[in-house]
Each structure stands twice: as structure tokens, then as C-alpha cells.
Amino acid sequence: MNGCTTCRSRGLVLLLDDEQNIRDSLAEYLSDCGIATVRAESAEDALALDCLDDIAVAVVDIRLGGMDGLEFIKALHARQPAVRYIIHTGSTDFQLDADLRAIGLSERDVLFKPVLDMALFTQAIRQKLTEAGS
């Protein structure tokens, strides 16, 4: 699903990636694991979601058209400081900047594409949901 026409509960996981096949496959996998998701292909679309208040965890790609993933995290954090983040990037040289560290992100919050062990991906999301109180 794109948008939030069927959002009904808190504790949603936002999948923000400009590649539809990645969004869809992650959403299907997480659904099979009992984790509710909402998808967005751009940071701007994600920030406009009707159910933004229901997002507990955001899985964010860094390279996006328009606003990049790092700016998205900073913008969402300013509006929703309780949201937890996982950076899901194909940029193998990615480094967290001081602003992201100040938000609370660390190297353990960065998963590099492709994630070969999806159990690690699910475990990371469940841990973030727990931290968010969802």
C-alpha cells in the first residue's frame, strides 16, 4: 500500500525507498512476520502521509530523488522525536554524521543492501519497535 488509506494502528513501520521492488518485497516479508507497514517512494510523500503519527520505525534509504534519506530523518525527528530509524542503504561507504548520532543512531542502525539474512532485518525492526514502545 502506498499512503495510509488502511492505517489503523500505532506501531507502523515506514518503508521509504525509491525502488518499488524493494518496498514491495520488504512489505510482503514483514507482513508475513506480522509487522504492519506503510510505504513511500519519496521523503516528501512520506512526510505527507496521513498516518505519520502512527509511525514507530522508519526504514530509510539514503539515496532518494528530491530530499535525501538523511534530511528526511532529520525532518521527521523534528516532528516525531519518538520514531526509531534503520538506514537501509546500498552505499557501502556510508558514514553517520553528527546530527544523526545526536538523534541516537549508531552503526548498528545501518543495514547495507542487500540484506542476505532477513532474520537480522526482522530482529532489528522488532528491537526498534520495542524501543519505540510499540
N, CA, C and O atoms as CSV, one atom per row, in Angstrom:
chain,resi,resn,atom,element,x,y,z
A,1,MET,N,N,0.843,-1.177,0.000
A,1,MET,CA,C,0.000,0.000,0.000
A,1,MET,C,C,0.876,1.222,0.000
A,1,MET,O,O,1.874,1.272,0.719
A,2,ASN,N,N,0.533,2.181,-0.770
A,2,ASN,CA,C,1.170,3.483,-0.712
A,2,ASN,C,C,0.182,4.400,-0.030
A,2,ASN,O,O,-1.023,4.268,-0.239
A,3,GLY,N,N,0.653,5.312,0.769
A,3,GLY,CA,C,-0.253,6.162,1.516
A,3,GLY,C,C,-0.746,5.442,2.743
A,3,GLY,O,O,-0.202,4.408,3.129
A,4,CYS,N,N,-1.775,5.988,3.356
A,4,CYS,CA,C,-2.251,5.428,4.617
A,4,CYS,C,C,-3.736,5.175,4.611
A,4,CYS,O,O,-4.387,5.313,5.647
A,5,THR,N,N,-4.284,4.814,3.491
A,5,THR,CA,C,-5.726,4.632,3.437
A,5,THR,C,C,-6.202,3.502,4.336
A,5,THR,O,O,-7.376,3.454,4.703
A,6,THR,N,N,-5.298,2.589,4.694
A,6,THR,CA,C,-5.722,1.497,5.561
A,6,THR,C,C,-4.978,1.480,6.884
A,6,THR,O,O,-4.997,0.463,7.579
A,7,CYS,N,N,-4.325,2.568,7.254
A,7,CYS,CA,C,-3.635,2.608,8.541
A,7,CYS,C,C,-4.673,2.595,9.658
A,7,CYS,O,O,-5.624,3.376,9.643
A,8,ARG,N,N,-4.485,1.712,10.616
A,8,ARG,CA,C,-5.460,1.602,11.689
A,8,ARG,C,C,-4.832,1.570,13.070
A,8,ARG,O,O,-5.536,1.676,14.074
A,9,SER,N,N,-3.528,1.427,13.132
A,9,SER,CA,C,-2.942,1.251,14.451
A,9,SER,C,C,-1.584,1.918,14.545
A,9,SER,O,O,-0.915,2.175,13.544
A,10,ARG,N,N,-1.207,2.186,15.766
A,10,ARG,CA,C,0.135,2.702,16.011
A,10,ARG,C,C,1.120,1.557,15.845
A,10,ARG,O,O,0.729,0.391,15.793
A,11,GLY,N,N,2.383,1.892,15.762
A,11,GLY,CA,C,3.397,0.862,15.637
A,11,GLY,C,C,3.669,0.451,14.210
A,11,GLY,O,O,4.132,-0.662,13.959
A,12,LEU,N,N,3.389,1.333,13.278
A,12,LEU,CA,C,3.662,1.041,11.875
A,12,LEU,C,C,5.146,1.191,11.566
A,12,LEU,O,O,5.860,1.977,12.189
A,13,VAL,N,N,5.582,0.412,10.587
A,13,VAL,CA,C,6.939,0.538,10.070
A,13,VAL,C,C,6.842,1.200,8.700
A,13,VAL,O,O,6.187,0.680,7.797
A,14,LEU,N,N,7.487,2.331,8.554
A,14,LEU,CA,C,7.549,3.030,7.274
A,14,LEU,C,C,8.699,2.462,6.458
A,14,LEU,O,O,9.827,2.364,6.941
A,15,LEU,N,N,8.409,2.092,5.223
A,15,LEU,CA,C,9.429,1.640,4.285
A,15,LEU,C,C,9.607,2.740,3.247
A,15,LEU,O,O,8.772,2.900,2.356
A,16,LEU,N,N,10.683,3.491,3.362
A,16,LEU,CA,C,10.950,4.613,2.461
A,16,LEU,C,C,12.101,4.235,1.540
A,16,LEU,O,O,13.261,4.206,1.951
A,17,ASP,N,N,11.765,3.949,0.305
A,17,ASP,CA,C,12.771,3.573,-0.703
A,17,ASP,C,C,12.211,3.949,-2.059
A,17,ASP,O,O,11.025,3.746,-2.319
A,18,ASP,N,N,13.052,4.495,-2.931
A,18,ASP,CA,C,12.572,4.889,-4.249
A,18,ASP,C,C,12.476,3.716,-5.217
A,18,ASP,O,O,11.994,3.886,-6.337
A,19,GLU,N,N,12.919,2.547,-4.817
A,19,GLU,CA,C,12.810,1.357,-5.658
A,19,GLU,C,C,11.591,0.541,-5.236
A,19,GLU,O,O,11.557,-0.031,-4.146
A,20,GLN,N,N,10.593,0.499,-6.119
A,20,GLN,CA,C,9.333,-0.156,-5.789
A,20,GLN,C,C,9.516,-1.629,-5.431
A,20,GLN,O,O,8.876,-2.121,-4.501
A,21,ASN,N,N,10.377,-2.333,-6.151
A,21,ASN,CA,C,10.547,-3.757,-5.858
A,21,ASN,C,C,11.092,-3.980,-4.452
A,21,ASN,O,O,10.730,-4.962,-3.805
A,22,ILE,N,N,11.950,-3.094,-3.968
A,22,ILE,CA,C,12.469,-3.208,-2.603
A,22,ILE,C,C,11.355,-2.928,-1.603
A,22,ILE,O,O,11.173,-3.685,-0.649
A,23,ARG,N,N,10.608,-1.844,-1.812
A,23,ARG,CA,C,9.481,-1.524,-0.914
A,23,ARG,C,C,8.507,-2.692,-0.837
A,23,ARG,O,O,8.114,-3.122,0.247
A,24,ASP,N,N,8.125,-3.197,-2.010
A,24,ASP,CA,C,7.111,-4.249,-2.048
A,24,ASP,C,C,7.597,-5.547,-1.417
A,24,ASP,O,O,6.864,-6.183,-0.660
A,25,SER,N,N,8.833,-5.944,-1.724
A,25,SER,CA,C,9.318,-7.211,-1.173
A,25,SER,C,C,9.505,-7.118,0.341
A,25,SER,O,O,9.203,-8.069,1.062
A,26,LEU,N,N,10.001,-5.979,0.825
A,26,LEU,CA,C,10.128,-5.812,2.274
A,26,LEU,C,C,8.758,-5.801,2.946
A,26,LEU,O,O,8.575,-6.408,4.001
A,27,ALA,N,N,7.804,-5.116,2.339
A,27,ALA,CA,C,6.456,-5.057,2.925
A,27,ALA,C,C,5.829,-6.444,2.990
A,27,ALA,O,O,5.220,-6.803,3.997
A,28,GLU,N,N,5.971,-7.217,1.931
A,28,GLU,CA,C,5.406,-8.574,1.927
A,28,GLU,C,C,6.087,-9.445,2.971
A,28,GLU,O,O,5.417,-10.179,3.699
A,29,TYR,N,N,7.398,-9.370,3.051
A,29,TYR,CA,C,8.131,-10.163,4.031
A,29,TYR,C,C,7.709,-9.785,5.456
A,29,TYR,O,O,7.408,-10.657,6.271
A,30,LEU,N,N,7.691,-8.485,5.746
A,30,LEU,CA,C,7.334,-8.035,7.088
A,30,LEU,C,C,5.883,-8.367,7.425
A,30,LEU,O,O,5.575,-8.685,8.574
A,31,SER,N,N,4.998,-8.298,6.449
A,31,SER,CA,C,3.610,-8.690,6.660
A,31,SER,C,C,3.530,-10.158,7.070
A,31,SER,O,O,2.778,-10.518,7.975
A,32,ASP,N,N,4.311,-10.999,6.396
A,32,ASP,CA,C,4.353,-12.421,6.763
A,32,ASP,C,C,4.858,-12.625,8.181
A,32,ASP,O,O,4.545,-13.631,8.818
A,33,CYS,N,N,5.646,-11.664,8.681
A,33,CYS,CA,C,6.167,-11.716,10.051
A,33,CYS,C,C,5.233,-11.033,11.049
A,33,CYS,O,O,5.551,-10.947,12.235
A,34,GLY,N,N,4.093,-10.553,10.580
A,34,GLY,CA,C,3.124,-9.910,11.459
A,34,GLY,C,C,3.440,-8.457,11.774
A,34,GLY,O,O,2.958,-7.923,12.773
A,35,ILE,N,N,4.234,-7.818,10.946
A,35,ILE,CA,C,4.620,-6.419,11.159
A,35,ILE,C,C,3.885,-5.551,10.143
A,35,ILE,O,O,4.001,-5.763,8.935
A,36,ALA,N,N,3.131,-4.576,10.637
A,36,ALA,CA,C,2.361,-3.681,9.771
A,36,ALA,C,C,3.270,-2.611,9.176
A,36,ALA,O,O,4.086,-2.012,9.876
A,37,THR,N,N,3.116,-2.380,7.874
A,37,THR,CA,C,3.957,-1.404,7.193
A,37,THR,C,C,3.127,-0.411,6.402
A,37,THR,O,O,1.951,-0.628,6.112
A,38,VAL,N,N,3.774,0.666,6.072
A,38,VAL,CA,C,3.279,1.642,5.119
A,38,VAL,C,C,4.480,2.006,4.248
A,38,VAL,O,O,5.618,2.017,4.718
A,39,ARG,N,N,4.217,2.301,2.979
A,39,ARG,CA,C,5.308,2.531,2.033
A,39,ARG,C,C,5.264,3.945,1.469
A,39,ARG,O,O,4.206,4.559,1.334
A,40,ALA,N,N,6.452,4.432,1.148
A,40,ALA,CA,C,6.572,5.720,0.455
A,40,ALA,C,C,7.790,5.659,-0.447
A,40,ALA,O,O,8.816,5.079,-0.090
A,41,GLU,N,N,7.662,6.276,-1.645
A,41,GLU,CA,C,8.784,6.250,-2.575
A,41,GLU,C,C,9.645,7.496,-2.502
A,41,GLU,O,O,10.726,7.534,-3.090
A,42,SER,N,N,9.180,8.525,-1.785
A,42,SER,CA,C,9.998,9.728,-1.626
A,42,SER,C,C,9.827,10.267,-0.211
A,42,SER,O,O,8.839,9.987,0.467
A,43,ALA,N,N,10.804,11.040,0.208
A,43,ALA,CA,C,10.740,11.657,1.530
A,43,ALA,C,C,9.544,12.592,1.625
A,43,ALA,O,O,8.864,12.659,2.648
A,44,GLU,N,N,9.303,13.311,0.535
A,44,GLU,CA,C,8.179,14.244,0.523
A,44,GLU,C,C,6.846,13.502,0.688
A,44,GLU,O,O,5.971,13.950,1.430
A,45,ASP,N,N,6.694,12.366,-0.005
A,45,ASP,CA,C,5.475,11.562,0.138
A,45,ASP,C,C,5.352,11.038,1.569
A,45,ASP,O,O,4.262,11.038,2.142
A,46,ALA,N,N,6.450,10.602,2.133
A,46,ALA,CA,C,6.422,10.064,3.494
A,46,ALA,C,C,5.999,11.134,4.499
A,46,ALA,O,O,5.197,10.865,5.393
A,47,LEU,N,N,6.529,12.329,4.356
A,47,LEU,CA,C,6.183,13.406,5.288
A,47,LEU,C,C,4.734,13.855,5.144
A,47,LEU,O,O,4.193,14.495,6.045
A,48,ALA,N,N,4.105,13.528,4.029
A,48,ALA,CA,C,2.708,13.914,3.790
A,48,ALA,C,C,1.720,12.808,4.161
A,48,ALA,O,O,0.515,12.992,3.990
A,49,LEU,N,N,2.189,11.678,4.659
A,49,LEU,CA,C,1.288,10.573,4.996
A,49,LEU,C,C,0.286,10.983,6.075
A,49,LEU,O,O,0.635,11.657,7.044
A,50,ASP,N,N,-0.950,10.566,5.889
A,50,ASP,CA,C,-1.986,10.850,6.879
A,50,ASP,C,C,-1.701,10.186,8.221
A,50,ASP,O,O,-2.091,10.695,9.272
A,51,CYS,N,N,-1.021,9.052,8.176
A,51,CYS,CA,C,-0.778,8.290,9.404
A,51,CYS,C,C,0.641,8.501,9.942
A,51,CYS,O,O,1.180,7.622,10.614
A,52,LEU,N,N,1.237,9.629,9.660
A,52,LEU,CA,C,2.600,9.887,10.110
A,52,LEU,C,C,2.730,9.729,11.621
A,52,LEU,O,O,3.770,9.288,12.109
A,53,ASP,N,N,1.688,10.083,12.362
A,53,ASP,CA,C,1.726,9.954,13.821
A,53,ASP,C,C,1.762,8.500,14.283
A,53,ASP,O,O,2.091,8.231,15.438
A,54,ASP,N,N,1.430,7.563,13.403
A,54,ASP,CA,C,1.395,6.147,13.762
A,54,ASP,C,C,2.704,5.424,13.467
A,54,ASP,O,O,2.844,4.242,13.778
A,55,ILE,N,N,3.657,6.125,12.871
A,55,ILE,CA,C,4.936,5.518,12.521
A,55,ILE,C,C,5.775,5.361,13.787
A,55,ILE,O,O,6.008,6.327,14.514
A,56,ALA,N,N,6.224,4.136,14.040
A,56,ALA,CA,C,7.114,3.869,15.175
A,56,ALA,C,C,8.549,3.691,14.713
A,56,ALA,O,O,9.491,4.094,15.395
A,57,VAL,N,N,8.704,3.074,13.528
A,57,VAL,CA,C,10.025,2.791,12.982
A,57,VAL,C,C,10.025,3.174,11.510
A,57,VAL,O,O,9.074,2.882,10.784
A,58,ALA,N,N,11.091,3.825,11.077
A,58,ALA,CA,C,11.244,4.161,9.667
A,58,ALA,C,C,12.499,3.477,9.136
A,58,ALA,O,O,13.599,3.660,9.657
A,59,VAL,N,N,12.302,2.684,8.082
A,59,VAL,CA,C,13.413,2.060,7.367
A,59,VAL,C,C,13.663,2.954,6.163
A,59,VAL,O,O,12.821,3.060,5.272
A,60,VAL,N,N,14.822,3.594,6.141
A,60,VAL,CA,C,15.060,4.701,5.215
A,60,VAL,C,C,16.260,4.431,4.308
A,60,VAL,O,O,17.367,4.158,4.770
A,61,ASP,N,N,16.003,4.517,3.005
A,61,ASP,CA,C,17.084,4.505,2.021
A,61,ASP,C,C,17.707,5.903,2.015
A,61,ASP,O,O,17.023,6.891,2.282
A,62,ILE,N,N,18.987,5.982,1.715
A,62,ILE,CA,C,19.673,7.271,1.728
A,62,ILE,C,C,19.505,8.018,0.416
A,62,ILE,O,O,19.199,9.211,0.408
A,63,ARG,N,N,19.701,7.326,-0.680
A,63,ARG,CA,C,19.638,7.971,-1.998
A,63,ARG,C,C,18.201,7.972,-2.500
A,63,ARG,O,O,17.665,6.939,-2.902
A,64,LEU,N,N,17.602,9.128,-2.470
A,64,LEU,CA,C,16.229,9.323,-2.934
A,64,LEU,C,C,16.217,10.527,-3.856
A,64,LEU,O,O,17.073,11.404,-3.746
A,65,GLY,N,N,15.256,10.575,-4.762
A,65,GLY,CA,C,15.068,11.782,-5.550
A,65,GLY,C,C,14.527,12.873,-4.641
A,65,GLY,O,O,13.792,12.571,-3.701
A,66,GLY,N,N,14.857,14.100,-4.885
A,66,GLY,CA,C,14.389,15.187,-4.017
A,66,GLY,C,C,15.143,15.147,-2.695
A,66,GLY,O,O,16.364,14.992,-2.675
A,67,MET,N,N,14.416,15.285,-1.597
A,67,MET,CA,C,15.022,15.227,-0.268
A,67,MET,C,C,15.646,13.850,-0.067
A,67,MET,O,O,15.007,12.833,-0.336
A,68,ASP,N,N,16.898,13.813,0.409
A,68,ASP,CA,C,17.524,12.512,0.627
A,68,ASP,C,C,17.104,11.928,1.978
A,68,ASP,O,O,16.444,12.591,2.779
A,69,GLY,N,N,17.495,10.688,2.209
A,69,GLY,CA,C,17.091,9.983,3.422
A,69,GLY,C,C,17.592,10.620,4.701
A,69,GLY,O,O,16.903,10.594,5.721
A,70,LEU,N,N,18.791,11.194,4.657
A,70,LEU,CA,C,19.338,11.825,5.852
A,70,LEU,C,C,18.525,13.058,6.238
A,70,LEU,O,O,18.216,13.264,7.411
A,71,GLU,N,N,18.185,13.867,5.252
A,71,GLU,CA,C,17.363,15.049,5.526
A,71,GLU,C,C,15.963,14.635,5.985
A,71,GLU,O,O,15.365,15.290,6.838
A,72,PHE,N,N,15.445,13.544,5.414
A,72,PHE,CA,C,14.152,13.037,5.858
A,72,PHE,C,C,14.191,12.669,7.339
A,72,PHE,O,O,13.304,13.053,8.101
A,73,ILE,N,N,15.211,11.931,7.742
A,73,ILE,CA,C,15.312,11.523,9.148
A,73,ILE,C,C,15.327,12.754,10.046
A,73,ILE,O,O,14.635,12.795,11.063
A,74,LYS,N,N,16.104,13.742,9.676
A,74,LYS,CA,C,16.186,14.959,10.486
A,74,LYS,C,C,14.840,15.690,10.523
A,74,LYS,O,O,14.442,16.199,11.571
A,75,ALA,N,N,14.144,15.744,9.393
A,75,ALA,CA,C,12.842,16.420,9.341
A,75,ALA,C,C,11.795,15.659,10.156
A,75,ALA,O,O,11.028,16.265,10.905
A,76,LEU,N,N,11.765,14.346,10.012
A,76,LEU,CA,C,10.779,13.569,10.769
A,76,LEU,C,C,11.095,13.606,12.254
A,76,LEU,O,O,10.184,13.690,13.078
A,77,HIS,N,N,12.363,13.545,12.605
A,77,HIS,CA,C,12.735,13.600,14.018
A,77,HIS,C,C,12.279,14.914,14.661
A,77,HIS,O,O,11.863,14.925,15.819
A,78,ALA,N,N,12.357,16.009,13.919
A,78,ALA,CA,C,11.906,17.299,14.456
A,78,ALA,C,C,10.410,17.277,14.754
A,78,ALA,O,O,9.951,17.940,15.684
A,79,ARG,N,N,9.649,16.517,13.966
A,79,ARG,CA,C,8.193,16.425,14.147
A,79,ARG,C,C,7.776,15.294,15.077
A,79,ARG,O,O,6.807,15.419,15.825
A,80,GLN,N,N,8.516,14.190,15.025
A,80,GLN,CA,C,8.162,12.975,15.760
A,80,GLN,C,C,9.419,12.410,16.422
A,80,GLN,O,O,9.996,11.449,15.913
A,81,PRO,N,N,9.854,12.980,17.537
A,81,PRO,CA,C,11.121,12.544,18.129
A,81,PRO,C,C,11.141,11.105,18.632
A,81,PRO,O,O,12.220,10.564,18.871
A,82,ALA,N,N,9.991,10.471,18.799
A,82,ALA,CA,C,9.961,9.093,19.301
A,82,ALA,C,C,10.206,8.049,18.219
A,82,ALA,O,O,10.451,6.886,18.541
A,83,VAL,N,N,10.148,8.429,16.955
A,83,VAL,CA,C,10.354,7.461,15.872
A,83,VAL,C,C,11.788,6.944,15.922
A,83,VAL,O,O,12.734,7.696,16.156
A,84,ARG,N,N,11.921,5.640,15.694
A,84,ARG,CA,C,13.234,4.990,15.618
A,84,ARG,C,C,13.563,4.734,14.152
A,84,ARG,O,O,12.662,4.627,13.321
A,85,TYR,N,N,14.845,4.637,13.834
A,85,TYR,CA,C,15.277,4.551,12.439
A,85,TYR,C,C,16.215,3.388,12.180
A,85,TYR,O,O,17.032,3.012,13.021
A,86,ILE,N,N,16.068,2.836,10.992
A,86,ILE,CA,C,17.031,1.910,10.418
A,86,ILE,C,C,17.371,2.474,9.051
A,86,ILE,O,O,16.484,2.728,8.236
A,87,ILE,N,N,18.641,2.665,8.807
A,87,ILE,CA,C,19.087,3.116,7.496
A,87,ILE,C,C,19.369,1.879,6.665
A,87,ILE,O,O,20.125,1.000,7.079
A,88,HIS,N,N,18.757,1.816,5.491
A,88,HIS,CA,C,18.880,0.668,4.583
A,88,HIS,C,C,19.468,1.204,3.293
A,88,HIS,O,O,18.757,1.781,2.470
A,89,THR,N,N,20.760,1.014,3.117
A,89,THR,CA,C,21.453,1.690,2.016
A,89,THR,C,C,22.347,0.750,1.225
A,89,THR,O,O,22.862,-0.239,1.747
A,90,GLY,N,N,22.513,1.078,-0.023
A,90,GLY,CA,C,23.461,0.383,-0.871
A,90,GLY,C,C,24.805,1.084,-0.916
A,90,GLY,O,O,25.728,0.613,-1.580
A,91,SER,N,N,24.926,2.190,-0.226
A,91,SER,CA,C,26.173,2.970,-0.194
A,91,SER,C,C,27.129,2.354,0.830
A,91,SER,O,O,27.019,2.614,2.028
A,92,THR,N,N,28.050,1.551,0.355
A,92,THR,CA,C,28.934,0.830,1.276
A,92,THR,C,C,29.891,1.742,2.032
A,92,THR,O,O,30.474,1.333,3.036
A,93,ASP,N,N,30.056,2.973,1.558
A,93,ASP,CA,C,30.930,3.909,2.262
A,93,ASP,C,C,30.155,4.875,3.157
A,93,ASP,O,O,30.699,5.884,3.606
A,94,PHE,N,N,28.884,4.565,3.416
A,94,PHE,CA,C,28.041,5.445,4.225
A,94,PHE,C,C,28.605,5.606,5.638
A,94,PHE,O,O,29.026,4.635,6.266
A,95,GLN,N,N,28.605,6.836,6.119
A,95,GLN,CA,C,29.035,7.168,7.482
A,95,GLN,C,C,27.968,8.039,8.136
A,95,GLN,O,O,27.442,8.957,7.507
A,96,LEU,N,N,27.653,7.757,9.380
A,96,LEU,CA,C,26.705,8.585,10.122
A,96,LEU,C,C,27.328,9.944,10.407
A,96,LEU,O,O,28.498,10.036,10.778
A,97,ASP,N,N,26.532,11.003,10.230
A,97,ASP,CA,C,27.048,12.329,10.574
A,97,ASP,C,C,26.680,12.669,12.020
A,97,ASP,O,O,25.942,11.927,12.669
A,98,ALA,N,N,27.192,13.780,12.511
A,98,ALA,CA,C,26.985,14.178,13.909
A,98,ALA,C,C,25.516,14.388,14.232
A,98,ALA,O,O,25.076,14.074,15.338
A,99,ASP,N,N,24.746,14.919,13.278
A,99,ASP,CA,C,23.318,15.153,13.525
A,99,ASP,C,C,22.580,13.832,13.734
A,99,ASP,O,O,21.725,13.732,14.614
A,100,LEU,N,N,22.904,12.826,12.934
A,100,LEU,CA,C,22.246,11.520,13.089
A,100,LEU,C,C,22.664,10.857,14.394
A,100,LEU,O,O,21.847,10.221,15.060
A,101,ARG,N,N,23.909,11.001,14.755
A,101,ARG,CA,C,24.359,10.452,16.046
A,101,ARG,C,C,23.639,11.150,17.204
A,101,ARG,O,O,23.289,10.510,18.196
A,102,ALA,N,N,23.420,12.462,17.078
A,102,ALA,CA,C,22.718,13.214,18.123
A,102,ALA,C,C,21.275,12.734,18.260
A,102,ALA,O,O,20.707,12.773,19.352
A,103,ILE,N,N,20.685,12.285,17.162
A,103,ILE,CA,C,19.321,11.735,17.193
A,103,ILE,C,C,19.318,10.378,17.888
A,103,ILE,O,O,18.287,9.934,18.393
A,104,GLY,N,N,20.470,9.725,17.909
A,104,GLY,CA,C,20.577,8.438,18.587
A,104,GLY,C,C,20.948,7.278,17.687
A,104,GLY,O,O,20.980,6.134,18.141
A,105,LEU,N,N,21.227,7.542,16.432
A,105,LEU,CA,C,21.607,6.461,15.530
A,105,LEU,C,C,23.066,6.076,15.742
A,105,LEU,O,O,23.914,6.908,16.064
A,106,SER,N,N,23.326,4.793,15.549
A,106,SER,CA,C,24.692,4.284,15.615
A,106,SER,C,C,24.890,3.314,14.456
A,106,SER,O,O,23.969,3.063,13.679
A,107,GLU,N,N,26.090,2.777,14.348
A,107,GLU,CA,C,26.401,1.862,13.256
A,107,GLU,C,C,25.474,0.647,13.244
A,107,GLU,O,O,25.216,0.086,12.179
A,108,ARG,N,N,24.976,0.237,14.393
A,108,ARG,CA,C,24.076,-0.922,14.442
A,108,ARG,C,C,22.727,-0.632,13.775
A,108,ARG,O,O,21.950,-1.551,13.514
A,109,ASP,N,N,22.454,0.633,13.503
A,109,ASP,CA,C,21.203,1.030,12.858
A,109,ASP,C,C,21.330,1.135,11.346
A,109,ASP,O,O,20.398,1.577,10.673
A,110,VAL,N,N,22.474,0.733,10.808
A,110,VAL,CA,C,22.725,0.801,9.369
A,110,VAL,C,C,22.816,-0.613,8.815
A,110,VAL,O,O,23.668,-1.402,9.225
A,111,LEU,N,N,21.919,-0.924,7.870
A,111,LEU,CA,C,21.935,-2.212,7.178
A,111,LEU,C,C,22.256,-1.946,5.719
A,111,LEU,O,O,21.645,-1.089,5.080
A,112,PHE,N,N,23.210,-2.682,5.206
A,112,PHE,CA,C,23.639,-2.490,3.828
A,112,PHE,C,C,22.919,-3.457,2.896
A,112,PHE,O,O,22.786,-4.646,3.183
A,113,LYS,N,N,22.459,-2.913,1.773
A,113,LYS,CA,C,21.796,-3.719,0.750
A,113,LYS,C,C,22.841,-4.534,0.003
A,113,LYS,O,O,23.950,-4.049,-0.219
A,114,PRO,N,N,22.519,-5.731,-0.380
A,114,PRO,CA,C,21.325,-6.471,0.023
A,114,PRO,C,C,21.525,-7.128,1.381
A,114,PRO,O,O,22.620,-7.589,1.704
A,115,VAL,N,N,20.464,-7.166,2.169
A,115,VAL,CA,C,20.497,-7.870,3.444
A,115,VAL,C,C,20.270,-9.343,3.112
A,115,VAL,O,O,19.187,-9.726,2.668
A,116,LEU,N,N,21.280,-10.153,3.327
A,116,LEU,CA,C,21.188,-11.561,2.948
A,116,LEU,C,C,20.478,-12.402,4.004
A,116,LEU,O,O,19.861,-13.415,3.675
A,117,ASP,N,N,20.560,-11.994,5.266
A,117,ASP,CA,C,19.899,-12.721,6.346
A,117,ASP,C,C,18.709,-11.886,6.831
A,117,ASP,O,O,18.858,-10.997,7.669
A,118,MET,N,N,17.541,-12.187,6.292
A,118,MET,CA,C,16.358,-11.390,6.632
A,118,MET,C,C,15.964,-11.520,8.095
A,118,MET,O,O,15.238,-10.670,8.613
A,119,ALA,N,N,16.424,-12.561,8.770
A,119,ALA,CA,C,16.161,-12.678,10.207
A,119,ALA,C,C,16.823,-11.520,10.951
A,119,ALA,O,O,16.264,-11.017,11.926
A,120,LEU,N,N,17.999,-11.091,10.510
A,120,LEU,CA,C,18.661,-9.945,11.128
A,120,LEU,C,C,17.861,-8.664,10.893
A,120,LEU,O,O,17.766,-7.812,11.776
A,121,PHE,N,N,17.291,-8.538,9.703
A,121,PHE,CA,C,16.471,-7.382,9.367
A,121,PHE,C,C,15.240,-7.331,10.282
A,121,PHE,O,O,14.920,-6.293,10.860
A,122,THR,N,N,14.566,-8.469,10.395
A,122,THR,CA,C,13.375,-8.548,11.248
A,122,THR,C,C,13.729,-8.287,12.705
A,122,THR,O,O,13.007,-7.577,13.406
A,123,GLN,N,N,14.829,-8.854,13.158
A,123,GLN,CA,C,15.266,-8.652,14.536
A,123,GLN,C,C,15.528,-7.166,14.800
A,123,GLN,O,O,15.144,-6.644,15.847
A,124,ALA,N,N,16.174,-6.495,13.865
A,124,ALA,CA,C,16.457,-5.064,14.028
A,124,ALA,C,C,15.157,-4.264,14.118
A,124,ALA,O,O,15.040,-3.358,14.943
A,125,ILE,N,N,14.195,-4.593,13.285
A,125,ILE,CA,C,12.914,-3.876,13.305
A,125,ILE,C,C,12.165,-4.148,14.609
A,125,ILE,O,O,11.639,-3.222,15.227
A,126,ARG,N,N,12.116,-5.397,15.023
A,126,ARG,CA,C,11.431,-5.716,16.294
A,126,ARG,C,C,12.098,-5.000,17.479
A,126,ARG,O,O,11.409,-4.529,18.384
A,127,GLN,N,N,13.422,-4.918,17.472
A,127,GLN,CA,C,14.135,-4.207,18.535
A,127,GLN,C,C,13.738,-2.733,18.533
A,127,GLN,O,O,13.495,-2.152,19.591
A,128,LYS,N,N,13.673,-2.127,17.346
A,128,LYS,CA,C,13.283,-0.714,17.247
A,128,LYS,C,C,11.832,-0.513,17.675
A,128,LYS,O,O,11.506,0.486,18.315
A,129,LEU,N,N,10.958,-1.460,17.323
A,129,LEU,CA,C,9.556,-1.363,17.764
A,129,LEU,C,C,9.476,-1.403,19.284
A,129,LEU,O,O,8.694,-0.666,19.884
A,130,THR,N,N,10.273,-2.249,19.902
A,130,THR,CA,C,10.313,-2.341,21.357
A,130,THR,C,C,10.803,-1.023,21.953
A,130,THR,O,O,10.225,-0.511,22.912
A,131,GLU,N,N,11.874,-0.481,21.375
A,131,GLU,CA,C,12.399,0.805,21.860
A,131,GLU,C,C,11.351,1.904,21.738
A,131,GLU,O,O,11.280,2.799,22.581
A,132,ALA,N,N,10.541,1.835,20.692
A,132,ALA,CA,C,9.517,2.861,20.456
A,132,ALA,C,C,8.280,2.638,21.320
A,132,ALA,O,O,7.372,3.469,21.339
A,133,GLY,N,N,8.249,1.516,22.036
A,133,GLY,CA,C,7.099,1.222,22.892
A,133,GLY,C,C,5.911,0.686,22.143
A,133,GLY,O,O,4.781,0.796,22.619
A,134,SER,N,N,6.139,0.100,20.963
A,134,SER,CA,C,5.042,-0.438,20.149
A,134,SER,C,C,4.975,-1.942,20.242
A,134,SER,O,O,4.111,-2.561,19.621
